[in-house]
Amino acid sequence: MKLIQYIRVPRSRPQSTRRAQELYHGLMGLRRKILIGLGVGLISLGLIGDWPAESDPTLPDTRSFFLFLGGVVGIAGSLLAIRRRRDT
């Protein structure tokens, strides 16, 4: 119990810690925007692009691959946005 009495918790964060936290949130915001933009771009490539028939029947269709990949990347960006809003 005596150890707890000697631990001091600073009342305000030092300026360097605030600046590092602001920089971190700025980079996370940029990462979120890039992921969502990349997801939208991949989905639009899948919807708009006119892709030739695949030569190997075991490979997935290019259109469905772009739609799936764009959805996964877009959802990852959205989850980062939700996580950031919850943390702040």
Backbone bond lengths (Angstrom), bond angles and torsions (degrees), N, CA, C in turn:
res aa  C-N    CA-C-N  psi(-1)  N-CA   C-N-CA  omega(-1)  CA-C   N-CA-C  phi
1 M - - - 1.443 - - 1.524 112.41 -
2 K 1.327 116.70 -31.91 1.462 119.16 -178.97 1.527 111.13 -66.60
3 L 1.335 116.36 -29.37 1.460 119.67 179.57 1.520 110.85 -64.05
4 I 1.303 117.03 -38.77 1.463 120.88 -179.51 1.523 110.71 -65.11
5 Q 1.289 119.20 -32.34 1.454 122.07 -179.51 1.525 111.57 -68.23
6 Y 1.314 117.84 -27.86 1.458 120.85 -176.06 1.526 113.73 -91.52
7 I 1.308 117.14 -8.21 1.464 119.77 178.45 1.519 108.52 -79.70
8 R 1.304 115.85 124.29 1.453 120.54 179.57 1.524 109.14 -105.55
9 V 1.290 116.22 130.32 1.452 122.18 177.16 1.520 107.18 -103.45
10 P 1.333 118.47 121.19 1.465 119.10 -179.47 1.533 110.63 -65.39
11 R 1.306 114.67 142.23 1.457 119.41 -177.94 1.524 112.24 -75.63
12 S 1.297 117.98 -34.60 1.464 120.95 177.12 1.522 108.49 -129.44
13 R 1.298 114.69 150.47 1.466 119.38 -179.25 1.519 109.97 -75.82
14 P 1.315 116.87 145.97 1.466 119.09 175.04 1.526 110.68 -63.54
15 Q 1.303 115.78 156.75 1.467 120.91 -176.53 1.527 111.70 -60.80
16 S 1.336 117.55 -36.60 1.462 119.90 -178.79 1.527 110.82 -66.74
17 T 1.324 118.02 -34.76 1.455 121.36 178.70 1.528 110.14 -68.99
18 R 1.321 117.13 -41.26 1.468 120.30 177.11 1.518 111.11 -62.23
19 R 1.317 115.56 -43.79 1.466 119.39 -179.14 1.527 110.74 -64.31
20 A 1.331 116.90 -40.84 1.463 120.14 178.37 1.522 110.81 -65.03
21 Q 1.324 116.58 -38.13 1.461 119.86 179.05 1.530 110.94 -68.36
22 E 1.332 117.86 -39.46 1.462 121.01 177.12 1.522 110.52 -64.47
23 L 1.321 117.21 -40.62 1.452 121.32 178.20 1.521 110.88 -64.55
24 Y 1.326 116.66 -41.38 1.465 121.20 178.36 1.522 110.79 -62.28
25 H 1.329 117.42 -45.78 1.462 120.08 -180.00 1.522 111.33 -66.47
26 G 1.331 116.80 -33.50 1.457 119.59 176.63 1.521 111.97 -66.18
27 L 1.332 116.64 -41.64 1.462 120.42 178.39 1.524 111.47 -68.22
28 M 1.326 117.15 -37.35 1.461 120.02 177.33 1.520 110.89 -66.60
29 G 1.334 117.11 -36.85 1.451 120.56 176.54 1.524 111.38 -65.10
30 L 1.327 116.40 -40.45 1.457 120.42 177.35 1.520 111.01 -65.81
31 R 1.325 117.29 -41.37 1.467 121.07 178.04 1.522 110.69 -61.92
32 R 1.332 116.26 -40.76 1.463 120.92 179.21 1.521 110.76 -62.81
33 K 1.319 116.62 -45.10 1.466 120.39 -179.16 1.527 111.18 -65.03
34 I 1.319 116.91 -39.96 1.465 120.40 179.63 1.526 110.54 -65.89
35 L 1.332 117.38 -43.13 1.467 120.18 179.84 1.525 111.89 -64.33
36 I 1.318 117.14 -42.98 1.466 119.62 179.27 1.523 110.24 -66.41
37 G 1.330 117.21 -42.26 1.468 120.20 177.98 1.521 112.65 -63.43
38 L 1.316 116.69 -41.08 1.458 120.85 177.55 1.527 110.79 -65.06
39 G 1.330 116.54 -40.36 1.461 120.14 177.18 1.521 112.12 -62.30
40 V 1.325 116.67 -44.20 1.467 120.67 178.38 1.525 110.34 -64.61
41 G 1.330 116.47 -39.78 1.469 119.54 178.31 1.517 112.43 -63.81
42 L 1.312 117.26 -42.21 1.466 120.26 179.04 1.526 111.64 -67.10
43 I 1.325 116.95 -39.53 1.464 119.76 177.71 1.522 110.47 -65.18
44 S 1.335 117.09 -40.55 1.466 119.30 178.74 1.525 111.16 -67.54
45 L 1.324 118.21 -35.32 1.462 120.30 174.55 1.532 110.92 -62.45
46 G 1.322 115.77 -39.57 1.454 119.67 178.96 1.516 112.73 -68.17
47 L 1.336 116.99 -35.61 1.459 120.15 -177.60 1.527 112.65 -82.89
48 I 1.320 117.25 -39.54 1.465 121.09 -172.96 1.521 112.63 -90.81
49 G 1.317 117.31 -35.57 1.466 120.84 -174.01 1.515 113.24 -63.57
50 D 1.320 115.58 141.76 1.460 121.72 175.69 1.527 106.52 -102.58
51 W 1.315 116.39 100.15 1.441 121.48 -172.66 1.520 110.54 -97.97
52 P 1.339 117.15 137.85 1.467 119.04 177.39 1.525 111.10 -68.93
53 A 1.314 114.78 159.32 1.464 118.98 179.04 1.522 109.40 -63.92
54 E 1.317 115.68 142.20 1.464 119.21 -177.70 1.530 110.20 -70.32
55 S 1.310 114.80 149.16 1.461 119.09 -179.39 1.529 111.50 -84.10
56 D 1.319 116.78 -27.16 1.462 121.27 -179.11 1.530 108.64 -109.29
57 P 1.325 118.47 118.64 1.470 119.29 -176.78 1.524 114.29 -69.08
58 T 1.330 118.36 -12.95 1.465 119.41 179.52 1.527 112.36 -81.21
59 L 1.349 117.60 -17.44 1.457 120.75 179.27 1.530 110.15 -78.91
60 P 1.315 118.17 149.18 1.466 119.59 177.58 1.522 110.95 -71.59
61 D 1.303 115.77 157.10 1.458 121.52 177.19 1.534 108.94 -63.49
62 T 1.326 117.53 138.30 1.459 121.53 -176.45 1.517 110.89 -62.65
63 R 1.314 116.85 -40.80 1.458 120.74 -178.34 1.534 110.32 -62.16
64 S 1.321 117.14 -49.28 1.462 119.31 -178.58 1.530 111.18 -66.67
65 F 1.338 117.37 -32.34 1.462 120.47 178.01 1.525 110.51 -65.19
66 F 1.334 117.59 -45.46 1.466 120.52 178.92 1.523 111.33 -65.20
67 L 1.323 117.52 -38.92 1.460 120.04 178.58 1.530 110.77 -64.41
68 F 1.322 116.17 -44.95 1.462 120.06 179.27 1.525 111.42 -64.41
69 L 1.326 116.94 -48.70 1.458 121.01 -178.49 1.528 110.95 -63.62
70 G 1.322 117.36 -41.90 1.463 120.33 177.54 1.514 112.07 -63.21
71 G 1.332 116.79 -38.81 1.458 119.91 177.39 1.512 112.32 -64.71
72 V 1.313 116.95 -42.86 1.466 120.90 -179.72 1.529 110.61 -65.39
73 V 1.323 117.12 -44.36 1.465 120.42 -179.55 1.533 110.40 -67.41
74 G 1.326 117.32 -40.86 1.464 120.72 178.13 1.517 112.35 -64.56
75 I 1.317 117.36 -40.17 1.466 120.80 177.86 1.528 110.33 -66.22
76 A 1.323 117.12 -37.89 1.471 119.68 177.07 1.528 110.77 -61.82
77 G 1.332 116.85 -42.73 1.465 120.00 176.61 1.513 112.63 -64.44
78 S 1.321 116.92 -38.65 1.467 120.55 178.35 1.525 111.45 -66.97
79 L 1.330 116.58 -38.93 1.462 119.75 177.94 1.528 111.38 -65.63
80 L 1.332 116.84 -36.19 1.460 119.63 175.08 1.523 110.92 -63.70
81 A 1.338 116.36 -38.37 1.467 119.88 178.98 1.526 110.51 -65.98
82 I 1.323 117.47 -41.62 1.461 120.81 179.46 1.522 110.19 -66.00
83 R 1.312 116.51 -40.73 1.466 120.62 179.99 1.527 110.64 -64.87
84 R 1.316 117.25 -39.60 1.463 120.61 -179.44 1.525 110.68 -66.89
85 R 1.306 117.56 -40.91 1.457 120.22 178.81 1.525 111.69 -65.41
86 R 1.332 116.42 -34.23 1.455 120.21 179.57 1.529 111.40 -71.86
87 D 1.356 116.84 -35.25 1.462 120.54 -178.02 1.518 112.89 -73.16
88 T 1.313 117.49 -29.16 1.478 118.76 -176.25 1.482 112.28 -87.69
